[in-house]
Amino acid sequence: MTRARINAATWAVGLTALCAALAWPGATPGEARTDDRPSPVKVSSEPILFDRDKPDKRRYGKLEWLGTLRLTSPLPGFGGFSGLALDKTGTQMLAISDEGRWLRAEIVYRDGRLEKLGNTRMGRTRGLNGKPLGGKILADSESVVFATPGALTGKAFVSFERKHRITEYKVTRQGLGAAIRDLKLPGRARSMSRNKGLEGITVLRAGRSKGALLAFAEEYLDEQGNHTGWLIGGPAPGLLKLKRLKGFAVTDLASAGNGDIIVLERRFRFTEGVKMRLRRVKAAEVKRGALLGGEVLFETDDVREIDNMEGLAVHTDAQGRDILTLISDDNFNRRFQRTLLMQFAIVE
Protein backbone atom coordinates (compact mmCIF):
# COMPACT_ATOMS: atom_id res chain seq x y z
CA MET A 1 0.00 0.00 0.00
CA THR A 2 1.45 3.41 -0.94
CA ARG A 3 1.92 6.14 1.64
CA ALA A 4 -0.91 8.13 0.05
CA ARG A 5 -3.30 5.23 0.60
CA ILE A 6 -2.01 4.74 4.13
CA ASN A 7 -2.64 8.40 4.85
CA ALA A 8 -6.11 8.14 3.33
CA ALA A 9 -6.92 5.20 5.59
CA THR A 10 -5.56 7.07 8.60
CA TRP A 11 -7.68 10.10 7.76
CA ALA A 12 -10.74 7.88 7.39
CA VAL A 13 -10.33 6.32 10.82
CA GLY A 14 -9.60 9.65 12.45
CA LEU A 15 -12.44 11.46 10.73
CA THR A 16 -14.98 8.84 11.78
CA ALA A 17 -14.21 9.56 15.43
CA LEU A 18 -13.93 13.27 14.75
CA CYS A 19 -17.35 13.69 13.17
CA ALA A 20 -19.12 12.79 16.39
CA ALA A 21 -17.01 15.27 18.33
CA LEU A 22 -17.62 18.13 15.90
CA ALA A 23 -21.38 17.63 16.08
CA TRP A 24 -21.36 18.30 19.82
CA PRO A 25 -21.33 22.04 20.68
CA GLY A 26 -19.89 21.56 24.14
CA ALA A 27 -16.74 22.83 25.81
CA THR A 28 -13.66 23.35 23.70
CA PRO A 29 -10.64 21.08 24.27
CA GLY A 30 -9.01 21.92 27.57
CA GLU A 31 -11.47 24.77 28.20
CA ALA A 32 -11.84 24.06 31.91
CA ARG A 33 -8.07 23.92 32.35
CA THR A 34 -7.05 27.00 30.35
CA ASP A 35 -6.85 30.48 31.87
CA ASP A 36 -9.00 33.09 30.11
CA ARG A 37 -6.15 35.61 30.20
CA PRO A 38 -3.57 35.72 27.35
CA SER A 39 -0.38 33.99 28.44
CA PRO A 40 2.88 32.55 27.08
CA VAL A 41 2.61 28.98 25.82
CA LYS A 42 5.26 26.40 25.03
CA VAL A 43 5.29 25.49 21.33
CA SER A 44 7.81 23.10 19.81
CA SER A 45 8.79 23.52 16.15
CA GLU A 46 10.07 20.50 14.22
CA PRO A 47 11.32 21.21 10.66
CA ILE A 48 10.09 18.51 8.27
CA LEU A 49 10.45 17.86 4.56
CA PHE A 50 7.68 18.62 2.10
CA ASP A 51 8.55 15.71 -0.20
CA ARG A 52 10.26 12.84 1.64
CA ASP A 53 10.77 10.92 -1.60
CA LYS A 54 12.64 13.89 -3.12
CA PRO A 55 14.25 15.69 -0.16
CA ASP A 56 16.24 18.10 -2.35
CA LYS A 57 13.29 19.24 -4.43
CA ARG A 58 12.24 22.87 -3.95
CA ARG A 59 10.27 23.79 -7.10
CA TYR A 60 6.60 22.84 -7.41
CA GLY A 61 4.77 24.41 -10.33
CA LYS A 62 5.12 28.17 -9.88
CA LEU A 63 6.07 27.78 -6.24
CA GLU A 64 9.36 27.37 -4.41
CA TRP A 65 9.06 25.56 -1.08
CA LEU A 66 10.67 27.52 1.79
CA GLY A 67 10.20 25.10 4.65
CA THR A 68 7.64 23.37 6.85
CA LEU A 69 7.34 23.24 10.63
CA ARG A 70 5.35 20.73 12.62
CA LEU A 71 4.01 22.60 15.66
CA THR A 72 3.17 20.86 18.93
CA SER A 73 2.28 22.04 22.41
CA PRO A 74 1.30 20.39 25.71
CA LEU A 75 -1.61 22.83 26.02
CA PRO A 76 -4.87 20.92 25.37
CA GLY A 77 -6.39 23.93 23.57
CA PHE A 78 -3.53 24.23 21.07
CA GLY A 79 -4.58 23.44 17.49
CA GLY A 80 -7.55 23.83 15.18
CA PHE A 81 -5.96 26.80 13.39
CA SER A 82 -8.13 27.98 10.53
CA GLY A 83 -7.04 31.56 9.85
CA LEU A 84 -3.66 33.27 9.59
CA ALA A 85 -2.22 36.79 9.23
CA LEU A 86 1.42 37.95 8.98
CA ASP A 87 2.97 41.39 9.22
CA LYS A 88 4.73 42.97 6.24
CA THR A 89 8.10 41.54 7.29
CA GLY A 90 6.81 37.99 7.61
CA THR A 91 8.29 37.73 11.11
CA GLN A 92 5.14 38.16 13.21
CA MET A 93 2.01 36.04 12.93
CA LEU A 94 -1.49 35.79 14.34
CA ALA A 95 -3.45 32.56 13.94
CA ILE A 96 -7.03 31.92 15.01
CA SER A 97 -8.59 28.58 15.87
CA ASP A 98 -12.08 27.27 15.23
CA GLU A 99 -12.43 26.61 18.96
CA GLY A 100 -12.24 30.26 19.99
CA ARG A 101 -8.54 30.83 20.61
CA TRP A 102 -5.72 32.82 19.00
CA LEU A 103 -1.95 32.33 18.78
CA ARG A 104 0.53 35.20 18.49
CA ALA A 105 4.12 34.27 17.61
CA GLU A 106 7.42 35.36 16.09
CA ILE A 107 8.58 33.45 13.01
CA VAL A 108 12.32 32.76 13.07
CA TYR A 109 14.19 32.11 9.81
CA ARG A 110 17.57 30.63 8.97
CA ASP A 111 18.98 31.41 5.51
CA GLY A 112 15.53 32.51 4.33
CA ARG A 113 13.77 29.33 5.43
CA LEU A 114 11.47 28.55 8.33
CA GLU A 115 13.37 27.50 11.45
CA LYS A 116 11.04 27.83 14.48
CA LEU A 117 8.46 29.90 16.32
CA GLY A 118 9.39 32.12 19.25
CA ASN A 119 7.62 34.33 21.80
CA THR A 120 4.45 32.28 21.48
CA ARG A 121 1.38 33.52 23.30
CA MET A 122 -2.23 32.32 23.35
CA GLY A 123 -5.55 33.75 24.46
CA ARG A 124 -9.29 33.35 24.15
CA THR A 125 -11.36 35.02 21.43
CA ARG A 126 -14.00 37.25 22.96
CA GLY A 127 -17.50 38.26 21.93
CA LEU A 128 -19.16 41.66 21.87
CA ASN A 129 -20.03 41.22 25.55
CA GLY A 130 -16.33 40.99 26.41
CA LYS A 131 -16.56 37.37 27.52
CA PRO A 132 -14.66 34.45 25.94
CA LEU A 133 -16.64 32.73 23.21
CA GLY A 134 -17.85 29.34 24.39
CA GLY A 135 -19.09 26.37 22.41
CA LYS A 136 -18.53 25.47 18.78
CA ILE A 137 -21.56 27.37 17.49
CA LEU A 138 -20.24 30.75 18.66
CA ALA A 139 -16.47 30.14 18.57
CA ASP A 140 -15.96 28.65 15.09
CA SER A 141 -13.68 31.35 13.61
CA GLU A 142 -12.30 30.59 10.15
CA SER A 143 -10.39 33.54 8.69
CA VAL A 144 -8.68 36.76 9.80
CA VAL A 145 -7.55 39.81 7.83
CA PHE A 146 -6.27 43.24 8.86
CA ALA A 147 -7.77 46.44 7.48
CA THR A 148 -4.27 47.82 6.81
CA PRO A 149 -2.12 45.52 4.62
CA GLY A 150 0.97 44.33 6.42
CA ALA A 151 -0.24 45.43 9.84
CA LEU A 152 -0.58 43.08 12.78
CA THR A 153 -2.11 45.63 15.11
CA GLY A 154 -5.14 47.86 14.72
CA LYS A 155 -8.42 46.87 13.11
CA ALA A 156 -8.94 43.29 11.97
CA PHE A 157 -11.89 41.28 10.71
CA VAL A 158 -12.63 37.68 11.74
CA SER A 159 -15.16 35.47 9.96
CA PHE A 160 -17.21 32.84 11.78
CA GLU A 161 -19.34 29.97 10.56
CA ARG A 162 -22.19 28.04 12.23
CA LYS A 163 -23.44 31.37 13.61
CA HIS A 164 -22.41 33.19 10.43
CA ARG A 165 -20.89 36.61 10.98
CA ILE A 166 -17.84 38.83 10.40
CA THR A 167 -16.68 40.63 13.54
CA GLU A 168 -14.38 43.62 13.71
CA TYR A 169 -11.69 43.36 16.42
CA LYS A 170 -9.08 45.59 17.95
CA VAL A 171 -5.65 43.91 17.88
CA THR A 172 -2.70 45.00 20.00
CA ARG A 173 0.84 43.70 20.39
CA GLN A 174 -0.57 41.43 23.08
CA GLY A 175 -2.91 39.69 20.64
CA LEU A 176 -6.57 39.65 19.57
CA GLY A 177 -8.37 42.13 21.78
CA ALA A 178 -11.87 43.51 22.11
CA ALA A 179 -14.68 42.75 19.68
CA ILE A 180 -16.03 46.05 18.32
CA ARG A 181 -18.98 45.21 16.07
CA ASP A 182 -20.49 42.69 13.69
CA LEU A 183 -20.60 43.73 10.04
CA LYS A 184 -23.91 43.61 8.23
CA LEU A 185 -23.92 40.53 5.98
CA PRO A 186 -25.80 40.21 2.67
CA GLY A 187 -29.20 38.60 3.21
CA ARG A 188 -28.35 35.51 1.17
CA ALA A 189 -25.36 34.79 3.39
CA ARG A 190 -27.73 33.83 6.22
CA SER A 191 -28.86 30.73 4.32
CA MET A 192 -25.41 29.12 4.20
CA SER A 193 -24.94 25.61 5.56
CA ARG A 194 -24.12 25.64 9.26
CA ASN A 195 -20.67 24.07 8.85
CA LYS A 196 -19.76 25.42 5.39
CA GLY A 197 -20.04 29.14 5.92
CA LEU A 198 -17.65 32.12 5.66
CA GLU A 199 -14.37 30.29 5.29
CA GLY A 200 -12.16 32.93 3.66
CA ILE A 201 -12.04 36.74 3.78
CA THR A 202 -9.54 39.32 2.53
CA VAL A 203 -9.37 43.07 1.95
CA LEU A 204 -8.88 43.93 -1.73
CA ARG A 205 -5.71 45.94 -2.34
CA ALA A 206 -6.26 46.83 -6.02
CA GLY A 207 -8.78 46.71 -8.85
CA ARG A 208 -12.27 48.15 -9.25
CA SER A 209 -13.35 47.09 -5.78
CA LYS A 210 -10.24 48.23 -3.90
CA GLY A 211 -10.93 48.52 -0.18
CA ALA A 212 -13.85 46.10 -0.17
CA LEU A 213 -13.93 42.95 1.93
CA LEU A 214 -14.06 39.83 -0.25
CA ALA A 215 -15.69 36.84 1.44
CA PHE A 216 -16.27 33.30 0.16
CA ALA A 217 -18.17 30.46 1.75
CA GLU A 218 -16.49 27.09 2.07
CA GLU A 219 -19.03 25.33 -0.11
CA TYR A 220 -22.16 27.39 -0.83
CA LEU A 221 -22.82 26.42 -4.45
CA ASP A 222 -25.09 27.99 -7.06
CA GLU A 223 -27.19 26.13 -9.63
CA GLN A 224 -24.13 25.67 -11.86
CA GLY A 225 -22.09 24.26 -8.99
CA ASN A 226 -19.87 27.34 -8.49
CA HIS A 227 -18.77 28.85 -5.18
CA THR A 228 -20.69 31.87 -3.83
CA GLY A 229 -18.97 34.96 -2.49
CA TRP A 230 -19.64 38.59 -1.71
CA LEU A 231 -18.01 41.99 -1.95
CA ILE A 232 -18.82 43.75 1.32
CA GLY A 233 -18.39 47.53 1.41
CA GLY A 234 -16.26 49.30 -1.18
CA PRO A 235 -17.52 51.11 -4.29
CA ALA A 236 -19.67 48.27 -5.69
CA PRO A 237 -20.75 45.65 -3.13
CA GLY A 238 -22.59 42.58 -4.27
CA LEU A 239 -22.56 38.91 -5.24
CA LEU A 240 -19.85 37.16 -7.26
CA LYS A 241 -18.82 33.55 -7.94
CA LEU A 242 -15.71 31.39 -8.10
CA LYS A 243 -15.61 28.48 -10.53
CA ARG A 244 -15.48 25.21 -8.64
CA LEU A 245 -12.76 22.87 -9.90
CA LYS A 246 -12.72 19.12 -9.25
CA GLY A 247 -14.81 19.24 -6.10
CA PHE A 248 -12.47 21.40 -4.01
CA ALA A 249 -13.79 23.63 -1.19
CA VAL A 250 -12.53 27.13 -0.36
CA THR A 251 -10.60 27.32 2.92
CA ASP A 252 -9.01 30.80 2.84
CA LEU A 253 -8.17 33.89 0.78
CA ALA A 254 -5.31 36.40 0.85
CA SER A 255 -4.35 39.46 -1.19
CA ALA A 256 -0.94 39.52 -2.86
CA GLY A 257 1.25 42.60 -3.10
CA ASN A 258 -0.13 43.60 -6.52
CA GLY A 259 -3.72 43.02 -5.43
CA ASP A 260 -4.20 39.58 -6.97
CA ILE A 261 -6.19 37.14 -4.85
CA ILE A 262 -4.67 33.84 -3.73
CA VAL A 263 -7.25 31.14 -2.96
CA LEU A 264 -6.44 28.15 -0.76
CA GLU A 265 -8.62 25.12 -1.44
CA ARG A 266 -8.99 21.64 0.02
CA ARG A 267 -10.61 18.37 -0.98
CA PHE A 268 -11.09 15.27 1.17
CA ARG A 269 -12.35 11.83 0.17
CA PHE A 270 -12.18 8.68 2.29
CA THR A 271 -10.78 6.80 -0.70
CA GLU A 272 -8.01 9.26 -1.57
CA GLY A 273 -7.15 11.27 1.54
CA VAL A 274 -6.68 15.02 1.57
CA LYS A 275 -5.61 17.37 -1.24
CA MET A 276 -4.74 21.06 -1.36
CA ARG A 277 -4.62 23.61 -4.14
CA LEU A 278 -3.47 27.23 -4.50
CA ARG A 279 -5.13 29.36 -7.16
CA ARG A 280 -4.42 32.97 -8.24
CA VAL A 281 -7.13 35.37 -9.47
CA LYS A 282 -6.12 38.66 -11.10
CA ALA A 283 -7.24 41.76 -9.23
CA ALA A 284 -8.86 43.25 -12.33
CA GLU A 285 -11.27 40.30 -12.54
CA VAL A 286 -12.74 40.82 -9.08
CA LYS A 287 -15.99 42.77 -9.41
CA ARG A 288 -19.67 42.43 -8.66
CA GLY A 289 -21.36 39.77 -10.78
CA ALA A 290 -18.11 38.18 -11.97
CA LEU A 291 -17.45 34.46 -12.34
CA LEU A 292 -13.83 34.12 -11.27
CA GLY A 293 -11.62 31.44 -12.72
CA GLY A 294 -7.99 31.99 -11.94
CA GLU A 295 -4.73 30.17 -12.53
CA VAL A 296 -3.75 27.05 -10.61
CA LEU A 297 -0.34 27.68 -9.06
CA PHE A 298 0.02 24.27 -7.43
CA GLU A 299 -2.04 21.24 -6.49
CA THR A 300 -1.02 18.18 -4.50
CA ASP A 301 -2.28 15.29 -2.44
CA ASP A 302 -0.91 13.65 0.70
CA VAL A 303 1.91 11.94 -1.17
CA ARG A 304 3.61 15.13 0.04
CA GLU A 305 3.58 16.36 3.62
CA ILE A 306 0.32 18.28 3.86
CA ASP A 307 -2.65 18.10 6.21
CA ASN A 308 -5.97 19.89 6.46
CA MET A 309 -4.60 23.21 5.14
CA GLU A 310 -7.00 25.98 6.18
CA GLY A 311 -5.17 29.26 6.86
CA LEU A 312 -3.32 31.47 4.34
CA ALA A 313 -1.35 34.72 4.56
CA VAL A 314 0.74 36.57 1.96
CA HIS A 315 3.61 39.01 2.44
CA THR A 316 6.34 40.36 0.13
CA ASP A 317 9.99 39.54 0.80
CA ALA A 318 13.10 41.67 0.19
CA GLN A 319 13.36 40.27 -3.35
CA GLY A 320 9.83 41.44 -4.18
CA ARG A 321 8.41 37.91 -4.20
CA ASP A 322 4.99 37.04 -2.81
CA ILE A 323 5.49 34.60 0.07
CA LEU A 324 2.57 32.30 0.86
CA THR A 325 2.33 31.01 4.43
CA LEU A 326 -0.12 28.19 5.17
CA ILE A 327 -1.29 26.63 8.44
CA SER A 328 -3.29 23.44 8.97
CA ASP A 329 -6.27 22.68 11.19
CA ASP A 330 -5.61 19.43 13.05
CA ASN A 331 -9.20 19.30 14.36
CA PHE A 332 -7.65 18.56 17.78
CA ASN A 333 -7.24 15.06 16.39
CA ARG A 334 -3.58 14.70 17.36
CA ARG A 335 -3.42 10.98 16.86
CA PHE A 336 -4.11 11.26 13.13
CA GLN A 337 -3.49 14.91 12.14
CA ARG A 338 -0.86 17.60 12.59
CA THR A 339 -0.50 21.36 12.91
CA LEU A 340 1.79 22.33 10.01
CA LEU A 341 3.14 25.76 9.12
CA MET A 342 4.65 25.95 5.62
CA GLN A 343 5.88 28.61 3.21
CA PHE A 344 6.22 28.97 -0.55
CA ALA A 345 7.48 31.78 -2.77
CA ILE A 346 5.74 32.47 -6.06
CA VAL A 347 8.39 32.21 -8.78
CA GLU A 348 7.32 33.05 -12.32
N, C-alpha and C positions, 0 to 999 in steps of 0.2 A: 504494500500500500504506500503511495507517495505521501510526502509530508503534507501536501495540500489536502489530500483526502483524510489524513489523520487529523489535521486541524479542523476540517469540516465536521468530523465526527465529534471532536472535543467540543466545538461550538454547539452542536446539536444537544449533547448531554447537558452542557451548562445552561443553555437557553431554556431547556425544558423546566429545570428547577427555577430559573430566573423569572419565567413568565408568571408563576404563581406569586412570587414576591412583589413584582411590579404592579400587580393588580390590587395589592393591599395598600391603602393610603394611610398607613400607620406611621410610627416614629421612623426617622431616618437612621441609618446605621450609626451606632454609637451616640445617639442623640442624648441619652440620659447621662452619658459619661463625659460629654464635651462641654467645656465652659462656653458661655455665650459671648464672652469678650474675645476680641482678636488676640492671638498669642502666637509666639514662635512655635514652629513644629519641625520635628526632625524628618527630613526627606533624603533618602539615599538615591543617588543617580548612577546607574550602571550603563556605560556606553555599550551598545550592541550593533551588530552589522545589519544592514538593510537586506542584503542578499548573501546568505551564508554559502551558497553554492559558487558565488563569484565575489569573493571578499574584496577584490581590488576594483570592482566596477563602481563608477561614480555617475555615469551618464545614463539617464532614462528618458527617452523622448526628448523633450525640450527642457528637461530638468537636470540639474546636477545635485546629487545627494550630499548634504553637508553634515550628516550625523544623526544618530538616534540615541535617546536616553530612555532607559526603563526606570520609571520612578516608583519608589515604594516608601511606605511610612507605617510605623506601628499604630498611628491614630486610626481608630475604626471608621471615622468619617472621611478619611482621605480617599478620593477617587470620584468616579462619575462625572469627569470634566467634559462639558459639552460646548463651552464657549471660551474664546481666547482673545486677548488683546496684548500688543507689544508697543513699547514706546518707539520713537523714531530711530533710536540707536540700536534697537534689538536687544538691549541688555536688561530691560525690566519687563516683567510680564504680569498679567492678571488673568487668572482662569476662574470660571464659575462652574459649579457642579449642578446637576439636576436633582440634588437633594438639599439645596438651599445653603450651600457654603461657597466661599471664594478662597483662592490661593494667590498670594502675592509673593513674587520671588525675583531674584537676580539671576540672569542667565550668564554663565561663565563660559568663555570660549578659549580654545587653544589652537593657534594657527588657523583661525577662521572657522573652526568646527566646534560643535557642541561638546562641552566637557562635563559640566555639572550645573546644578542649581545651588544658589546660596541665599542666605538671609530669607529663608522661607517663613511665611506667616499665614495663618488661616483664621477665618472668622465666619460668622453666620450672616446670611443675607436677610435683610429686614424688610418688613412691609411698611405701608404708609402709616401704620399706627406705631412705628418704632420698635415693634417686637420682632424677634426672629420668626421667619416663616416656618411653619410646621406642617408636616404631612406632604405627600407627593403632589396632591392636587394644587396646592398653593406654591410649593417650592421648586417646581420643575422648570428651572431656568435653562435656556438652550443657546443663547448667543449674546455677546456683549460688543458694543462699539462705542467709541468716544466721539463726541461732537466735533472736537478739534483733531484732525489727523496727526498722528504721532504723539499725542498727549497720553499720559497715563494718570492724570489728575484732572479734576474739573467735572464737566457734565458728561455722563455716559448713559447709554440706553441698554436695557436688558430685556430680552424677549422671554416669555413664558408660554408653555403649552399646558394642556389640561384645563386650567382656568386661563384662557387665552388673553394675553395683554402684553404691552410694551411699557415698561416703567422707567422713568428718568431717575437717575441716582446722582448723588454727589460723591465723588471719589477723591480721597486724599492720599498722601504718601503712606498712610497707615492701612489703606485698603478701601473696599467698597463701603461707603458710608450710608447716609440717610436717603431713604426713598422720598422723592419730591412729588411726583405726580404720575398718573397713568395717562398715556396718550390716547386720544380718541381713535379707535380702529374703524376701518370701513365695515359697513353692516354685514357684508358677505363673509367677513373673516370670523364672525361669531358662529358660523355653521361648520367650521372645521372639525375633523375628527378629534376626539379628546387627546389621543396620544400621537397625533401627526400634525401638530399645529405649527406655530411660528418658530421654525428651526434655524433660520439664518437671517440676519439683518446687517446692513452696512450703510454708511453715509456716503452718498455719491460725491466724488471729488472733481468731476468734469462732466461735460456733455450738456444736453438740453435741460436735464433735471438736476443740475448741480445743486447740492445742499439738501436734497430730499433724502428721506430714509427709505431704502429699498428693503423689502421684507418678503421672504418666500416661505411657504409652508413646506413641511417635510414631504408630504404626499397628498396634496389636495388637488385632485385632477379634474380637468374639464371634460367635456364630451368627446374631445379628440385624444384624451389621455395625456395632456400636457400639464405641467406644474403651474399652479396659480400663485401670483405674487401681487404686491401692491407698491406703488409709490406713495409715501405718506409725507405730506408737507411739500415744500418746494413750489416751483412755478406751475406745475401741471400734474397734480396728484391723480391717481387712478389705478385701474387694473392693468396688469400685463402678464405675460405667460413665458414659460421656459420650456422648450421642447424636451420631452422626456426621452432618454436614450437607454435602451436595453434594460428597462425596469429599475434603474437607479433612483434613490431618494435623495433629496437635498438635505445636507446636514449643516452647512454653514456658508457664509459669503464674506468676502473681504475686498476692499478697494485697493488696487495697485497704485503706484506713484503717478502714473499718467491718467488715472481715472478708470481704467479697465476693471471689470469685475471678475474676480476669481471665485469659482463655485466649487465647493467640496461636496462630493456625492458618495453614497455608500449603497451597496446591495448585499443582502444576505439571503442565502438559500441553504436549507439543511443538507442538500446533496452536494453543494459546492463550497460551502464556507462563506467567508466575507470577502468583498471586493471594495476597492476605493477608486475614485476618479477625480481628477482636477481638470476643470474646464475654464476657458477664458472668454469673456464676452466684451467686445469693444464698447467703450463708453458711449460712442455716438449712437449705438443701437438701442440704448436704454431710454425708453420713452413710453408714455401712456399708450396702451393698446398694442404694443409690440409683441411679437412672438420671437423670443430670443433663441438663438441657436448656439453659437460659440464654437470655439476650437478646443478639441481635446488635447491637453498638454501631456497627460500621462494617465494610464489606467493599469491597475494590477490586482492580483488576487493574493491569497495568503501563502503562495509559494515564497513570497518575500515577507519580511517581518513587518506586518501591519496588524492592526486590531480594528476595533470599532471606531474609526477616525471620525470625530465629530466637531472639533474646534479648529478654526483657521484664522491666522493673522498674517498680514503682509507689512514688511518695512523695506526700505531701500538701503543697501549697504554703501560703503565708500566707493565702490566701483560703479555705482549707479544701477546695480542689478536689483530686481524685485526678489526678496527673500520670503519664501512661504514657510510658515511655522505651523505645524499640525499637532493636535493633542487628541488622545483617544479616551473614550468613555468605557471604563471597565465594568460598568454596571454593578460595582461592588461585588463582583463575581471573581474573587482573586484566585480561585482554584483554576479557572479556565481562561481568564482574560487578564490583560495588562494595561497599565497606564503608560503610554508611550508619548514622548515628545520628539518630533523629528523636523528637520529643516531641509529645504531644497532651494536652489537658486534657479530662476528662469534664465536659460541661456539660449539665445536665438541662433 
